[in-house]
Amino acid sequence: MKESRWSEETRRLGLPVQSAETGKRLDEYLAAYFPFFSRAGWQREINTGVVLVNGIPARKPSQRLRLGDELRRLHPFDEEPDVDTDMPILWSDGELAALMKPSGLPMHEAGYYRRRTVAGVLPNILGDGWTPVHRLDRETSGLLLCARRPLVRAQLTEMWTRREVKKTYLGITAGVPSQDTWTIDLSIKAERKFRTNRAEISEDGASAVTTFKVISRGPRSALIEATPITGKTNQIRLHAAAAGFPLIGDKFYGSNTEILDLYRAEGNSLRVKDLAGFPRHALHAWQLSLTHPLTLEKLQLQCNLPSDLRELCHAEDIKLESELLQI
């Protein structure tokens, strides 16, 4: 296979097979290391001839791996899901920039996503060299801070580690909290045994603290403000669910476990969205408060509710303050 076709029509699946992996079944290896498909899903991929071993379609799912095997999957660009890639610039000073990430846009290449990612479209918006300072889940919308130079990005990453950056999110809950404010202090452990990674409350997990505040209540749901003191996998969503008020549209931590099972089987299908009650989890990165690492200026950056969450508030009879409506 020519190099142009390798680069344009295929996606490399990791590094060449290492000695510890030799002798393993191809389908088991792919499901373990590339969990955007289940093992059954990888078997289907292999049987349709799109998985290549050293440039040749794999013979069968049970094919045994050999040392140095290079694995790729045929992945034409036209297979990529059609997602919103518009990221308006909210603020910039030439060194830092705050953008509004739309829901559905992943941060990096994964699964079917190749070019329609934050990493893929950022050069067209800000220019070469710009990179995000933090990450947002694919379904989470909102404020994304980016830096132009690696040194500044490293400074900001250190500030995040020292908890010198305050992050505030908005979420819409299934159910109405009776308290106006509360704090959840429950350790979180990442779970890796399923193809769609999930986190769980666990005593042997890492410390995690989130404060919550009700902004506005409706008859069935509420708009809440969530401030994570720590930054763990799915922290806000998991802590909201632990308090008894999972976010609307959350397939991982909602009360209906059938949604999670179905999501693991077929992804974010129409059936899954219908059961979840909303196409994505209702979480939005709203504000960032930090000190500019170069100018030492105090920054208060804000990205207000997008149209889909405003419409959800309207459907749930949740009254919004005018400042949350401004884009």
C-alpha positions as MATLAB code, in Angstrom:
seq = 'MKESRWSEETRRLGLPVQSAETGKRLDEYLAAYFPFFSRAGWQREINTGVVLVNGIPARKPSQRLRLGDELRRLHPFDEEPDVDTDMPILWSDGELAALMKPSGLPMHEAGYYRRRTVAGVLPNILGDGWTPVHRLDRETSGLLLCARRPLVRAQLTEMWTRREVKKTYLGITAGVPSQDTWTIDLSIKAERKFRTNRAEISEDGASAVTTFKVISRGPRSALIEATPITGKTNQIRLHAAAAGFPLIGDKFYGSNTEILDLYRAEGNSLRVKDLAGFPRHALHAWQLSLTHPLTLEKLQLQCNLPSDLRELCHAEDIKLESELLQI';
ca = [
       0.000    0.000    0.000;
       1.383    3.441   -0.933;
       2.219    5.915    1.832;
      -0.375    8.419    0.565;
      -3.144    5.913    1.039;
      -1.824    4.933    4.471;
      -1.968    8.558    5.602;
      -5.168    9.652    3.861;
      -7.401    6.594    4.045;
      -6.253    4.761    7.145;
      -5.791    5.452   10.816;
      -2.911    3.873   12.670;
      -3.961    1.818   15.689;
      -1.172    2.497   18.154;
       2.478    1.563   17.982;
       3.717   -1.688   16.421;
       2.822   -4.727   18.532;
       5.196   -5.161   21.475;
       6.576   -8.439   22.831;
       4.079   -8.546   25.734;
       1.194   -8.571   23.237;
       2.456  -11.192   20.824;
       0.246  -14.232   20.469;
      -2.937  -12.390   21.472;
      -6.073  -12.565   19.355;
      -6.515   -9.540   17.138;
     -10.089   -8.810   18.298;
      -9.155   -9.054   21.992;
      -6.195   -6.730   21.544;
      -8.216   -4.111   19.657;
     -11.107   -4.147   22.154;
      -8.668   -3.751   25.070;
      -6.580   -0.914   23.635;
      -9.043    0.856   21.335;
     -12.374    0.776   23.228;
     -14.350    2.987   20.853;
     -15.639   -0.404   19.572;
     -16.605   -3.393   21.697;
     -15.005   -6.762   20.962;
     -18.057   -7.704   18.904;
     -17.756   -4.391   17.095;
     -14.116   -5.059   16.248;
     -15.047   -8.519   15.021;
     -17.499   -6.887   12.599;
     -14.801   -4.444   11.493;
     -12.324   -7.260   10.893;
     -14.859   -9.365    8.997;
     -15.664   -6.478    6.652;
     -11.983   -6.132    5.740;
     -11.289   -2.647    7.097;
      -8.681   -3.727    9.690;
      -5.210   -4.027    8.178;
      -2.211   -5.903    9.545;
       0.965   -4.687    7.875;
      -1.099   -3.207    5.052;
      -3.090   -6.388    4.357;
      -6.703   -6.972    5.468;
      -6.783   -9.168    8.567;
      -7.769  -12.775    7.860;
     -10.126  -13.252   10.814;
     -10.789  -11.963   14.371;
      -8.831  -14.860   15.887;
      -5.669  -13.989   13.950;
      -2.698  -14.041   16.330;
      -0.471  -11.004   16.655;
       3.240  -11.123   15.916;
       6.022   -8.900   17.191;
       6.179   -5.646   15.218;
       2.795   -6.006   13.492;
       1.468   -2.609   12.459;
      -2.299   -2.278   12.713;
      -4.436    0.207   10.823;
      -8.100    0.697   10.043;
      -9.437    1.963    6.731;
     -11.022    5.260    7.666;
     -12.139    7.484    4.772;
     -12.849   11.065    5.774;
     -16.433   10.781    4.566;
     -17.154    8.361    7.446;
     -16.552   11.117    9.974;
     -19.699   12.282   11.841;
     -21.030   15.692   10.890;
     -20.601   17.814   14.026;
     -20.567   21.538   14.730;
     -16.990   22.817   14.422;
     -17.772   26.512   14.924;
     -15.797   27.826   17.921;
     -16.327   31.585   18.298;
     -13.518   33.534   19.962;
     -14.878   35.072   23.171;
     -11.694   36.870   24.212;
      -8.026   36.975   23.215;
      -4.906   39.021   23.957;
      -2.585   37.293   21.504;
      -1.136   34.939   24.135;
      -4.326   33.448   25.537;
      -7.701   32.941   23.896;
     -11.079   31.837   25.227;
     -13.294   29.996   22.746;
     -16.776   28.529   22.930;
     -16.611   24.799   22.262;
     -19.870   23.376   20.912;
     -21.339   20.183   22.276;
     -20.440   17.105   20.235;
     -16.981   18.272   19.183;
     -14.243   16.016   20.652;
     -10.938   17.418   21.791;
      -8.731   14.984   19.841;
      -8.909   12.294   17.170;
     -10.758    9.236   18.465;
     -13.111    6.643   17.055;
     -14.725    8.013   13.899;
     -13.466   11.556   14.544;
     -10.365   12.643   12.630;
     -10.464   16.225   11.370;
     -13.642   17.401   13.129;
     -11.984   17.846   16.505;
     -10.796   20.814   18.552;
      -7.212   19.937   17.626;
      -8.196   19.681   13.963;
     -10.010   23.010   13.626;
      -8.044   25.170   16.084;
      -5.291   26.125   13.571;
      -7.956   27.524   11.236;
      -9.329   29.704   14.038;
      -6.257   30.891   15.932;
      -3.328   29.841   13.754;
      -0.579   27.284   14.130;
       0.879   26.495   17.532;
      -2.195   27.208   19.659;
      -3.256   24.408   22.010;
      -5.950   23.972   24.682;
      -4.850   24.402   28.288;
      -7.493   22.004   29.636;
     -10.085   19.643   28.226;
     -13.862   19.348   28.041;
     -15.815   16.144   27.449;
     -17.132   15.759   23.917;
     -20.746   16.406   24.973;
     -19.875   19.309   27.285;
     -20.157   22.762   25.736;
     -18.567   25.967   26.868;
     -15.457   27.958   27.611;
     -12.170   26.511   26.420;
      -8.936   28.338   27.243;
      -6.050   28.061   24.758;
      -2.449   29.252   24.814;
      -0.199   30.274   21.921;
       3.160   29.230   23.393;
       4.157   25.988   25.137;
       5.775   27.913   28.009;
       2.555   29.767   28.814;
       0.565   26.567   28.509;
       2.927   24.884   30.976;
       2.515   27.784   33.423;
      -1.262   27.504   33.243;
      -1.156   23.735   33.659;
       0.852   24.244   36.841;
      -1.726   26.786   38.040;
      -4.446   24.185   37.428;
      -2.472   21.651   39.458;
      -2.116   24.140   42.340;
      -5.883   24.836   42.156;
      -5.331   28.493   41.349;
      -7.915   28.445   38.549;
     -11.585   28.548   39.516;
     -13.891   26.716   37.110;
     -17.649   27.129   37.249;
     -20.136   25.083   35.247;
     -23.874   25.238   34.638;
     -25.979   22.082   34.616;
     -29.634   21.147   34.384;
     -30.737   18.448   36.805;
     -33.352   15.729   36.561;
     -35.205   16.428   39.791;
     -35.401   19.525   41.994;
     -32.917   19.933   44.869;
     -34.453   21.216   48.106;
     -31.199   22.794   49.299;
     -29.946   26.038   47.823;
     -26.282   25.081   48.282;
     -24.425   21.892   49.171;
     -21.031   20.233   48.896;
     -20.187   16.688   47.805;
     -16.911   15.249   49.118;
     -16.671   11.739   47.679;
     -13.590   10.062   46.215;
     -13.686    9.059   42.554;
     -12.011    6.148   40.809;
     -11.731    5.838   37.039;
     -13.206    2.627   35.670;
     -11.511    1.077   32.628;
     -13.155   -2.280   32.142;
     -15.849   -1.124   29.735;
     -15.463    0.167   26.195;
     -16.991    3.505   27.254;
     -14.927    4.627   30.231;
     -16.808    5.625   33.324;
     -15.910    6.779   36.815;
     -17.377    5.644   40.123;
     -17.569    6.675   43.759;
     -14.962    4.602   45.570;
     -13.207    4.819   48.924;
      -9.926    3.848   47.282;
     -10.298    6.546   44.624;
      -8.814   10.039   44.488;
     -10.201   12.836   46.651;
     -12.881   14.862   44.854;
     -14.921   17.837   46.080;
     -17.649   19.792   44.257;
     -19.819   22.642   45.503;
     -23.308   23.167   44.084;
     -25.716   26.103   44.056;
     -29.257   26.280   42.684;
     -29.731   29.208   40.305;
     -33.331   28.595   39.264;
     -35.935   25.883   39.852;
     -38.636   24.500   37.615;
     -41.367   22.004   38.522;
     -39.301   18.965   37.474;
     -35.710   20.181   37.197;
     -33.307   22.952   38.116;
     -30.486   25.023   36.708;
     -27.472   24.626   38.978;
     -24.014   26.123   39.326;
     -21.255   23.579   39.956;
     -17.707   24.408   41.054;
     -15.239   21.512   41.127;
     -12.552   22.085   43.748;
     -10.642   19.132   42.317;
     -10.601   17.906   38.724;
     -11.421   14.225   38.332;
     -13.005   12.210   35.519;
     -16.709   13.108   35.136;
     -16.589   14.708   38.590;
     -19.521   17.128   38.317;
     -21.807   14.601   36.647;
     -20.959   11.873   39.130;
     -21.302   14.116   42.188;
     -24.608   15.518   40.921;
     -25.900   11.965   40.552;
     -24.562   11.041   43.994;
     -26.609   13.909   45.438;
     -29.713   12.408   43.825;
     -29.961   14.863   40.939;
     -28.218   13.536   37.803;
     -27.929   15.864   34.857;
     -30.594   15.583   32.185;
     -29.338   13.556   29.229;
     -26.543   11.857   31.184;
     -26.260    8.321   29.849;
     -23.558    7.249   32.325;
     -24.895    8.417   35.662;
     -28.653    8.742   35.196;
     -31.057    6.638   37.217;
     -32.021    4.417   34.255;
     -29.250    1.815   33.884;
     -30.876    0.490   30.700;
     -29.646    3.645   28.951;
     -26.036    2.907   29.838;
     -26.296   -0.693   28.659;
     -27.859    0.430   25.380;
     -25.286    3.203   24.950;
     -22.459    0.701   25.358;
     -24.078   -1.528   22.769;
     -24.890    1.016   20.043;
     -23.435    4.408   20.961;
     -25.423    7.649   21.002;
     -28.214    6.303   18.819;
     -31.664    7.816   18.417;
     -33.042    5.251   20.863;
     -30.428    6.212   23.442;
     -31.116    9.929   23.044;
     -34.847    9.317   23.357;
     -34.446    7.302   26.561;
     -32.033    9.867   28.033;
     -34.503   12.670   27.356;
     -31.931   14.960   25.707;
     -29.302   14.464   22.979;
     -26.373   15.164   25.348;
     -25.659   15.638   29.024;
     -26.768   19.093   30.103;
     -23.429   20.484   31.265;
     -21.784   23.730   30.193;
     -18.408   25.257   31.123;
     -19.523   28.730   32.144;
     -16.720   30.706   33.824;
     -12.976   30.679   34.468;
     -11.308   32.903   37.064;
      -7.511   33.075   36.996;
      -4.447   35.286   37.032;
      -2.827   35.879   33.658;
       0.564   34.130   33.871;
       2.345   36.927   31.960;
       0.574   40.182   32.842;
      -0.649   39.058   36.306;
      -4.022   40.574   35.401;
      -7.059   39.040   37.091;
      -9.190   37.420   34.380;
     -12.889   36.602   34.674;
     -13.894   34.800   31.473;
     -17.451   33.760   30.718;
     -19.306   31.725   28.103;
     -23.049   31.797   28.521;
     -25.647   29.133   27.819;
     -25.904   27.884   24.204;
     -29.232   27.674   22.434;
     -29.894   23.975   23.113;
     -29.616   24.426   26.893;
     -31.663   27.634   26.817;
     -34.354   25.730   24.951;
     -34.164   22.908   27.494;
     -34.645   25.420   30.320;
     -37.670   26.804   28.507;
     -39.117   23.300   28.023;
     -38.555   22.562   31.732;
     -40.129   25.884   32.811;
     -36.880   27.088   34.367;
     -36.633   30.873   34.421;
     -33.283   32.269   33.329;
     -31.497   35.400   34.456;
     -30.827   37.692   31.498;
     -27.023   37.516   31.864;
     -27.116   33.751   31.264;
     -28.898   34.298   27.958;
     -26.251   36.559   26.483;
     -23.835   34.915   24.049;
];
